[in-house]
């Protein structure tokens, strides 16, 4: 999930075409890699070769940051600048550097809390002022509504690990593991190991608050002979504790793990513990190796390796942490209160969500990934899915519709007879519409165009082609005179088949239109600066939902 201020980072790139903008961002990130290595050399005072090997050891995490255009390199640069200026006692610049990345990734609040605990008032004050300045600019450009939407919809779901696919093993975390083990879901998890919502809530919160309590204890009790070592340990331990407690994690998040790895290795080398430094480095490289797709889904290798890194770090620095008994009222009671409070809230939420108002169609095939574009005929559901590196069309009743083929078929449209299927494919450098007349029948070319949508009676279908809407008659095998619409998308026939709702976009925003197929006249229903999409008719064709 991206907070609203994330848009400010990419705003300068909007003046370029998409491919050029992507290349600029890639070049910028490669420059950041070099700059971060230089900063790390100055912070930890290790030879540049060792620092480079450790940082580039993030491997898969670094590659996916570059591949997916993520902003973690920029965030690490901001944090490293803050650490560098802090070491130089330049608190104003340190505060600006740390404050810059808090509105983009709110995990920076943890570092703000840390410096507050260390009584660095000037640094914290400047950081808060920097955050306020960035938020004011974001509100001025994007308005308050986007923050309200983020706070009400995105942020709570992120904390629960439900931003995208809550049961996906790619988002390896305690939440995901316990959800797959204990929570039944008719569509997403029809066969949990042990169906028990209570165990899910209890174990999730038990792990969370135990690790939080232990992490706070370690931060408070860590003390090295060299003050510089204590600071490096603290700054490295914060992202480590965050990653092991994260409600959902993906590969590029683990670029943050490069900080504890490099900082801890620096301390271990200074303490002449070469074996510990090598072991921790090997574990770091293993975590950032894409091994998890090769293992059983419930193995969760990255999660267990991350926990191993956390435990091994505590073991390697066990003599630098004071483990003497502490007051239960000061340490244990707050953790217990938080555990019971969040557990109680979780159980109440489960009780409130026991009723389901949707009918699910189970797809019991683990090969299906990236299910997209479902379409309903009379009694069947079809959808496109990525299987064996190719998109194909599947039926809810009989599995794969399109035969095994090297061509990608997607965006299916099923006629009311439940046997005639239109699909899109890319051929000859253009998007084409192909037709399959029955389950397992080889699709054949029909028309140049895209977004086919059937008329309810199945006699004709509408589609886009070169900025026009056309109707193709299946009986006469010809298409009607097209209606010019410009940049159109999302066709929807009315239940009586007499009208087509569709959307268009231009530099002024998006619009919703209705085309009368009987006389070819179109009228604009609504124009908006916000995106209008997926219009859907009411059963009596009197209203449109979008």
N, C-alpha and C positions, 0 to 999 in steps of 0.2 A: 504493500500500500504506500502510496506517495502522498505526503502532506501537500497542501496547496502551494506552499512556497517552492516546491520542487520545480514548478513551471518556470520560475525566474531563472534557473540555471540554464535551461534550454531556450529561453526566449530569444537570445541573440541569433540562434541558428534558424529561426523561422523565416528569415529573409532568403534563405538558400533553398534550392531544390532538395528533395529528400535524400537522394544519394550523396550529393555534395555535403549536405549537413551531417550525414552519418560518417563520411570520411573525415570531416573536420573534427567531429567528436572523437573518432578513433585516434587521430593524430594527437589530439589534445591529451587523451588518456595515456598514450605511449610516452608523451613528454612527462606526464605526472609520474609514471613508473620510474623514470630516470631521476626526477626531482626528489621523489620519496626515498630512493636509495641514498642519494646525497645527504638528505636530511637525517636519515637513520645513522649514517656514518658519523655525522657530527654529534648526534645525541648519544649513541652508545660507544663511540670511539673504537669501533672494530674495523679491521681492514675492509676495503671496499669489496673485495672478492667474496669474503665470508658473508658480508651483509647482502650482497647481490644474490648469492646462492640461497640464502635463507628467505629473502623476500620473494624471489622467483619460484621458490619451492611451494608457494601457494598454488601453483600449477592450474588445476581445473577451475579453481575459484577465480584466478586472475583471467584465464581465458574466457570464462563466461561473463565476467565483468565487461570485457572488451566486446564479446559477441553480442550481448544483449543491451549494450549501451547503458549499463548501470552506473551509479554515481558513487560507489564505495571507494574508488580510488581518490576521488575529490574529497570525500569525507575523511579518509585517512590522512590526506595531505593537510587538511584543516586541523585535525587533531595533532599531527606531528609538529605543525607550526606552533600550536599552542604549547606543546611540551618543550620545544626548542626555545621559545621566548621566555617560558617560565624558568628554564635553567639559566637563561641570561638575565633573569630578574627584570624583564621588560613586561610588567603585568598588564599594561594597557593593550599592547599588541597581542599578548597571550589571550586576553579576554575577547578581543575582536576575532581572533582565529577560531577559538572554541565556540563563540556565539554564532559564527557564520553557518555552522553545519547543524545546529540544533533545530531550526525550522525545517530543514530538509529531511533529517532523520532524527526523530525525537529521542533516540537512544542517547544523544548527547547530553540530555538532562542528567544522566548518571554522573557524567564528569563534572557538571555544574554542582551537583550535590557533593561530590568528592572535594572540590576546591572550597566549597562552603565549610565542610567539616575541617579542612586544613586552615580555616580562618584567613583565606585570601580574599578579603573584602573588595579590594580594588579590582582584581581580576573578575570576580563574580559580578560586580556592579557593571563593569564594562560589557561583559558577556550578555547580561540581561538587557542592557540598553541596545546592544547589537541585534539581539533577537527581536526586541520591540520594533526597531527600525525596519527590519526585514518584513515583519508581519504587517506593519502599516503600509509598506509599499505593495505587498501582496493584496491587501484589502482594497487599496486604491485602484489597482489594476483589475482584480477579479471579483471584487465585491465580497460581502459578508456571507452570502448564501453558500458559497463553496466550503467555507469553514464550518458552517452549521451542518452541512451534509457530511463532511468528514467526521465531525465529532459525534454525530448521531448514528451514522451507518458504518463507516469504514473502521474507525479506531476501535470500537468495542469488538467488532468481529476479528480484527487483527490480534487483539489480546487473547482471544479464544482460539486462535489458530484456524479461523474459518474464512480467510479472505478469498481463497480460490477453491481448492478441493480439500475439504477437511479430512477425508479418509485417504488421500494420496500419500504413498510412502515416500515420494520424492521430497515432501516437506517433513523431513524426519525430526521428530520432537517427541517429548513425553505425551503431549496432547494427542498427536497422531497415533502413537503406539497404543495408548490406552483406549482411544476411540475405536481402533480396529479390533482390539481384544474384547471389549465389553459392550459397545453400543451397537444395537441392531438398527439398521436402516433398510427399508424395503428395496430401495433402488441402489444405494451406494455400499451397503455392507450387510448383505442378506445372511451371511454365515459367520458371525463373530465367534471367537473361541469360547467365550463364556458370557452370554448375554446378562449384563448386570450394570445398569446405569449408576447404581449406588457406588459400586466399586470404581467405576470410571471417575466419578467426582471425588471420592475420598482419596484414591491413589494419586490422582493428578495434583490435588492440593497438598497432599503429604510430601510428594517429591519436590514440588515447587517451593514450599515454605521451609522445608528442611535445608535445601540448597541455598535459599536466600539467607537463612539464619547462619549457616556455616560460612557463607561468603562474607557477610558482614563481620562475623567473628574474626576471620582470617585477616581482613583489611585492618581491623582495629588492633589486632595483636601482632601483626608482622613488624619486625624490627631488625634491621641489619646493622652490622658494625659501621658500614659506610652509608651515610644518609642518602647519597645518590642511588644506592641500590634499593633502599626502601621506596623511594619515589618511583623508580622504574618498575619495581614489583607491583606497586599499587596500580600504576597506569596500565600495565599488562594484564593484571588480574581482573580488572573491571570488564573488558570485552570478553575475557574467558568465562567469567561467571554469567555474563549475559547470554553467550552462545549456548552454554549447557542448560540454561533455563528458558531459552527462547520457545514461544508457543508454536512457532513454525519456522523451519530453516531450509534454505536452498543453498546450492553450491556457492554462489557468489557472496553469500554472507560470510563465508569462512575466510575471505580475504582479511577480515578483522583479526583472525587468529594469528596472522603474521606478526602482529604487535606483541602479544605475550610470548610467542616463540622467540623472536629476536631479543626482546628485553630479558627473558629468562635465561637464554643461552649466554648473553653477555654476563649476567651475574654468575652463572655456573662456571664460565671460563675464568672469571676473576677469582673464583674460589678453587680453581684447579680441579674442577670436577668435569673432566673431559668426557667420561663415560655417560654421565647424566645429560650433558649437552648434546651428545650424538644421539642418545636414545630419544630425547624430546624432539629433536629435529626429524628423526625418522618417523616418529608418530605423527608429527605435523604434516609431513609429505604424504603419509599413508591416508590421513583424513581427506586430503585434497586430491586423492586419486579416485576416479569414477568407477569404484568396484561394486557399488550397491545394486546396480541393475542386474548383476550376474548372480545374486544370491536370492534366497527365499524372501518374499515380501516382509515377513514378520521378523526377520533377523535384525533389521535396522542397524547395519554396521556403522554408519556414520555417527549415529547417536551414541553407541557404545564406545566407539573410538574417542569421541569427544569427552565422554565421561572418564575414560582412561587417561586422557591428557590432563583433565582436571585433577584426578586423584594422584597421578604421578607428579604433577607440579607440587601438590601439597607434600608429598613424600620427600621430594628432592630438597624442599625448603623447610622441612619439619623442624630443624634445629634453629631456624630463624623466626619461628612463630611461637609465642608463649601459649602453652596448652594448659596452664594452671586453671583450676576450677573458677567459675565465675558465678555471679549472683543470678539465681533463677528468675527473680523478679525483674532484673535488668535485661536479661537475654532470652530466657526461655518463655516467660509469660507473654511478651508481645508477639512472639512467633506463634504460640498456641492460640492467642486471641485471633490473629489473622487467619490461621488455618481454619478454626471453627466458623469464623464469619464468612469466609469465601466458600467453604464447604456447604454451609447452610444456604447461601445464596444460589450455589450451583444446583442443589437438590430442589429448591423452589422453582428454578428455571426449568429443570427437567419435568417437574410436575405440570408446569404451565404449558409445556410443548408436547404433551403426550398425544394430543389430538392432531391428526393429519387430515387436511382438507384436499389433498391431491392424490390422484391415482397414479401409481408408479408402474412402469413396465420394466420388469427386471431383465437385464442383459447379463446372463451368467457366462461370460467368456472373458478370461483375464487378458486375452490378446488385444481387446479393444482399448485403444487409447485415443485421446483427442476426438471424442464423439462430437459431431457438429451437425447443424442444419437438419433437424428432424422435420418430417412432413407426414401428415396423416391422410390416408385415403378414406375409404368407407369403413373398413374394419382392420386395417393394417397400418403399422408405423414403419417408415423407412428413415434411415439416417446415414450420413457418411462417417467413416472412421478410418483412422490411420493404423494399418496393420502391415507388418513386414515392409515398412518404409514406403508404402503406397496407399493413397486414399482410394477406398472402394465404398460401394453402397451396400447396406445390409437391411434385412427385413427383421422385424421383431419376432416373426413366427418361424421363419425358415432359414435364418442365417444370411450368408452372403448372397446378394442379388446379382451383382456383376461378376462375371467369371474372373478367374485369376488372370491378371493382365499387367503389362508394364505401364499402361496408361493410367493416370489418375482420374477417377470419376468422383464428383462431389456435387453439392447443392441439388439433391434429388427433389423431384416434384412428382408425386404419385396421383394418377387420375382416379376418379371415383369408382372405376371398375376394378381397382386394386391389382391390376396387372400391367397397365401401360405406364412406363416410368420414363421421365425425362431427366437427364443429367447434364452437367457441364463438364467440359474437359478442355485442356489447352492443347491445341494442335496447329501446326503451321504458323506459330507465332501469334495466334489469335484464340479467343474464347469461342468455343462452339457448343451447340446444343445437340446431344445425341439421344436416341430413343431406344428403349429396350421393351419388347412386347412380351414380357413374362419373366418370372423368376428364373435366373440362370441363363437367360437369353443374351447373346452377345449384343451390346449396344452398337448402333450404326449411326452415321452422320445424318442429321436432319436439317439444321439451319446454323448460320452464323449468328451468334447472339449470346445473351446471358440472362440469368434470373428468370427462367421459365416458371409460369404460374398458370395452373389449370383453371378454366371456367368451370363452375360447379357441375354442369352437365357433362363435362369431359369432351365436348365437341370441338372446342378451340382452346388455345392457350396463348397467353400474352408473354412478351419478352422484350428486353431492351436490345437495341442495336444502333450503334453510332449516334446516340443522343435522341433516338426515336423509340416510341412504343409501337409494337406491331402485334397483330393477331394472326395466328396461323390456324387455318381450318383443317382438321384432321381428315375430314371426309373428302374435301375437294383438293387437298394437298396444295394449297396456295395461301399466301399471306396477304392481308388487307393493306390498304394505303396507310402508311405509318403516320403517327402523330408526333410532332417534334416536342420534346420535353427538356432537352439540355442534359444536365448532369443528374440523371435519375437513378433511383434505387428503391428497393422494397415495394414490390407490387403486391396488391391484395384485391381479389375479385369480391364484389358484394355477393351475398347469398343468392340473390335473384339473377346474378350474372350480367346485369345491365350496366354496372359501374365498376371502375377500377380506381382504387386509391393508390397513390404513389407519392414518393418524396423526391425533392430535388434540392441541390445545394448550389450556392454561388458565393461570391465575396461578401454578400450582405447577410448570409446566414442560410437557414434551411426553410423549406416550405412544404406544406401538405396540400395535395391537389386531388381532385376527383374528376375522372374522365368518363363521359357517357359513351359507351361503346356503340350505341345506336346511331348517334349523329356525329361522333368524333369531337364533340366540344368538351373542353376542359375548363374547370374553374378552380381558383385558389381558395382553399379553406382556411389556411392559417400560415403566417410567416413568423419566424422567430430567430433570434440570435443564437438560441440554444439548439442543440441537435434534436430534430424530429426523426423518428424511425419506427419501423415495424408497425404500420397501421393495421388494425384488426377491426372488422365489422361486427356490429351486434347482429343477432339472429334475424331481426326484422329490417336490417339495412338502414336503420334510422340514425345510428350513432357510430362514431369511430373512436376506438381506443388506440392510443399510440404512446 
